[in-house]
């Protein structure tokens, strides 16, 4: 990603098939409705007695598990934690079930299946951690008078070591993506179960090194690996050949 630390506008991961029109160049609506009735492939939910992936320090069964099972969120903060931990638990159906309908452009079964497939791929590729929530501030009510709040949050993710990645991903695995998001939540109508719903977010990402990370050193190690292959007469992978051509080495 160019320099060791760069910032660009980017939405907290959401399926492209489910994104509505951006309200500005930096704001997207994400989420949806229509609860998935299928158990998602690769469900990573921990035992109820295990620590919750959201980092609250509570047991999963007493924290995000009830929301993942269908209980409505009593606070925006609870929903923010449940949304975050749904990525780590690999629960795309949850992310496509509790957000406002206007956040999706395609709520057909085909559209939701495509969104779920894309989310599953993303969730399976990364480790999500270090959630930090700010304080919720009130916004003007929705046109029909429902309460709205804005809630800042920060979180990180990085590539999972166990995933099948490109040969040159050694560098990427040493990078952390830090997301800073300002999310909008609104109360759902009582006729739809009440509770809180996710509406939209404004986000940006920073590509950071983990503790002890040195971009130049990591790339030097990668180049050394290529040179060793050449020296030993071992064929380069297609990705390595592309890297060599791009860098002119």
C-alpha positions in Angstrom: 0.0 0.0 0.0 2.8 2.5 -0.9 4.1 4.1 2.3 4.2 2.3 5.6 1.3 4.3 6.9 -1.4 5.7 4.5 -5.0 6.7 5.0 -7.9 6.5 2.6 -11.7 6.6 2.8 -13.0 3.1 3.2 -16.2 1.6 4.6 -16.0 -1.0 7.3 -16.2 -4.3 5.2 -19.6 -4.7 3.6 -20.6 -6.8 0.6 -20.4 -4.8 -2.6 -23.6 -6.5 -3.8 -25.4 -5.0 -0.8 -24.1 -1.5 -0.9 -26.6 1.3 -1.7 -25.6 4.6 -3.3 -23.1 6.6 -1.2 -24.6 9.7 0.4 -21.2 11.3 -0.1 -17.9 10.0 -1.4 -17.0 8.8 2.1 -20.4 7.6 3.4 -22.0 4.3 2.6 -25.0 2.4 3.8 -24.4 -1.2 4.7 -26.2 -4.1 6.2 -29.7 -5.3 5.4 -32.7 -7.4 6.4 -34.0 -10.9 5.8 -32.4 -13.2 8.4 -30.5 -16.0 6.9 -32.0 -19.4 7.8 -28.9 -21.3 6.9 -26.0 -22.0 9.3 -23.1 -20.2 7.7 -20.1 -22.3 6.6 -17.2 -22.0 9.0 -19.2 -20.6 11.9 -16.5 -19.6 14.5 -18.8 -18.8 17.4 -17.0 -19.7 20.7 -18.5 -21.6 23.6 -20.8 -19.6 25.8 -18.3 -19.6 28.6 -15.4 -18.4 26.5 -14.4 -14.7 26.4 -16.5 -12.7 23.8 -14.6 -11.9 20.6 -15.7 -8.2 20.9 -13.2 -7.7 23.8 -15.7 -6.7 26.4 -14.2 -9.1 28.9 -17.5 -10.8 29.4 -18.4 -14.4 28.5 -19.7 -14.8 25.0 -23.0 -16.2 26.3 -23.6 -13.1 28.4 -22.5 -10.6 25.7 -22.9 -10.9 21.9 -24.3 -14.4 21.7 -28.0 -13.4 22.4 -27.9 -10.8 19.7 -26.3 -13.3 17.3 -29.2 -15.6 18.1 -31.8 -13.0 17.3 -32.3 -10.9 20.4 -32.8 -7.2 19.5 -30.1 -4.8 20.7 -31.1 -2.7 23.7 -28.3 -0.2 23.1 -26.3 1.0 20.1 -23.1 -0.1 21.9 -24.4 -3.6 22.2 -25.2 -3.7 18.5 -21.8 -2.3 17.6 -20.1 -5.0 19.6 -22.3 -7.7 18.1 -21.6 -6.4 14.6 -17.8 -6.5 15.2 -17.8 -9.9 16.8 -20.0 -11.3 13.9 -17.0 -10.8 11.6 -14.7 -12.8 13.9 -17.4 -15.4 14.5 -18.1 -15.5 10.8 -21.9 -14.8 10.9 -22.8 -13.0 7.6 -26.5 -13.8 8.2 -26.5 -11.6 11.3 -25.0 -8.6 9.4 -27.6 -9.0 6.7 -30.5 -9.3 9.1 -30.3 -6.4 11.6 -29.7 -3.3 9.5 -32.3 -1.0 7.9 -33.9 -2.0 4.7 -32.8 1.1 3.0 -29.1 0.0 3.4 -29.6 -2.6 0.7 -30.3 -2.2 -3.0 -30.9 -5.9 -3.6 -32.9 -7.8 -1.0 -33.9 -10.6 -3.3 -32.8 -14.1 -2.3 -30.2 -14.1 -5.0 -28.8 -10.7 -3.9 -28.6 -11.7 -0.2 -26.9 -15.0 -1.2 -24.3 -13.0 -3.1 -23.8 -10.7 -0.2 -23.4 -13.5 2.2 -20.9 -15.3 0.0 -18.8 -12.2 -0.2 -18.9 -11.6 3.5 -18.0 -15.2 4.2 -14.9 -14.9 2.0 -13.8 -11.8 3.8 -14.5 -13.1 7.3 -12.6 -16.3 6.5 -9.5 -14.4 5.4 -8.9 -12.1 8.3 -8.6 -11.9 12.1 -10.6 -9.1 13.7 -9.5 -7.6 17.1 -8.9 -4.5 19.3 -12.4 -3.0 19.2 -12.7 0.4 20.9 -16.0 2.2 21.2 -16.5 5.9 21.8 -19.5 7.6 23.3 -22.8 7.8 21.5 -24.2 11.3 20.7 -27.8 12.0 19.8 -28.7 13.0 16.2 -32.0 14.5 14.9 -34.7 11.9 14.9 -35.7 10.0 11.7 -38.5 11.5 9.6 -41.0 9.2 11.4 -39.7 10.3 14.8 -37.4 7.4 15.8 -34.3 8.1 17.9 -30.9 8.2 16.2 -27.4 8.3 17.5 -23.9 8.5 16.1 -21.2 6.2 17.6 -17.5 6.3 16.9 -15.4 3.1 17.0 -12.0 1.7 16.0 -11.0 -1.8 15.2 -8.3 -3.8 13.5 -8.0 -6.8 11.2 -5.1 -8.7 9.6 -4.7 -11.7 7.3 -5.1 -15.0 9.0 -1.9 -17.0 9.0 -3.8 -20.2 8.1 -5.4 -18.8 4.9 -4.1 -19.8 1.5 -2.4 -16.6 0.5 0.0 -15.5 -2.3 3.6 -16.4 -1.8 4.5 -12.7 -1.4 2.0 -12.2 1.4 4.6 -12.5 4.1 4.7 -8.8 4.0 1.0 -8.4 4.1 0.7 -10.8 7.1 2.9 -8.3 9.0 0.5 -5.5 8.3 -2.5 -4.4 10.4 -5.5 -2.6 9.0 -6.8 -0.1 11.5 -10.4 1.1 10.9 -11.8 4.2 12.3 -15.6 4.4 11.8 -18.4 6.8 12.8 -21.6 4.8 12.7 -25.2 5.8 12.8 -27.8 3.7 14.6 -31.6 4.2 14.8 -34.3 2.6 16.9 -36.4 0.2 14.9 -40.2 0.6 14.9 -41.9 -1.4 17.7 -43.9 -3.2 15.0 -40.6 -4.6 13.8 -39.4 -5.7 17.2 -37.9 -2.5 18.5 -34.3 -2.3 19.6 -31.5 -0.7 17.6 -30.5 -1.0 14.0 -27.4 -0.1 12.1 -27.9 2.5 9.4 -24.7 3.7 7.8 -21.0 4.6 8.5 -18.2 6.9 7.6 -14.9 5.2 7.8 -11.2 5.4 6.9 -8.4 2.9 7.2 -4.8 3.1 8.2 -2.3 0.4 7.2 -0.1 0.0 10.2 2.8 -2.2 11.1 2.5 -4.6 14.0 4.9 -4.1 16.9 8.5 -4.6 15.6 7.4 -4.3 11.9 9.9 -2.8 9.5 8.5 -2.6 5.9 12.0 -2.3 4.3 13.3 -5.2 6.3 10.3 -7.4 5.4 10.6 -6.6 1.7 14.3 -7.2 1.9 13.6 -10.7 3.3 11.2 -11.4 0.5 13.7 -10.3 -2.2 16.3 -12.5 -0.5 14.0 -15.4 -0.9 13.6 -14.7 -4.6 17.4 -14.4 -5.0 17.8 -17.7 -3.2 15.4 -19.4 -5.6 17.3 -18.0 -8.6 20.6 -19.2 -7.1 19.3 -22.7 -6.5 17.6 -22.9 -9.9 14.1 -23.0 -8.4 11.3 -21.6 -10.6 9.6 -18.5 -9.3 5.8 -18.5 -8.8 3.7 -16.4 -11.0 3.2 -13.9 -8.2 6.9 -13.7 -7.7 7.5 -13.2 -11.4 5.0 -10.4 -11.4 6.7 -8.8 -8.4 10.1 -9.0 -10.1 8.7 -7.5 -13.3 7.0 -4.7 -11.3 10.1 -3.9 -9.2 12.6 -4.4 -12.0 14.8 -6.7 -10.0 
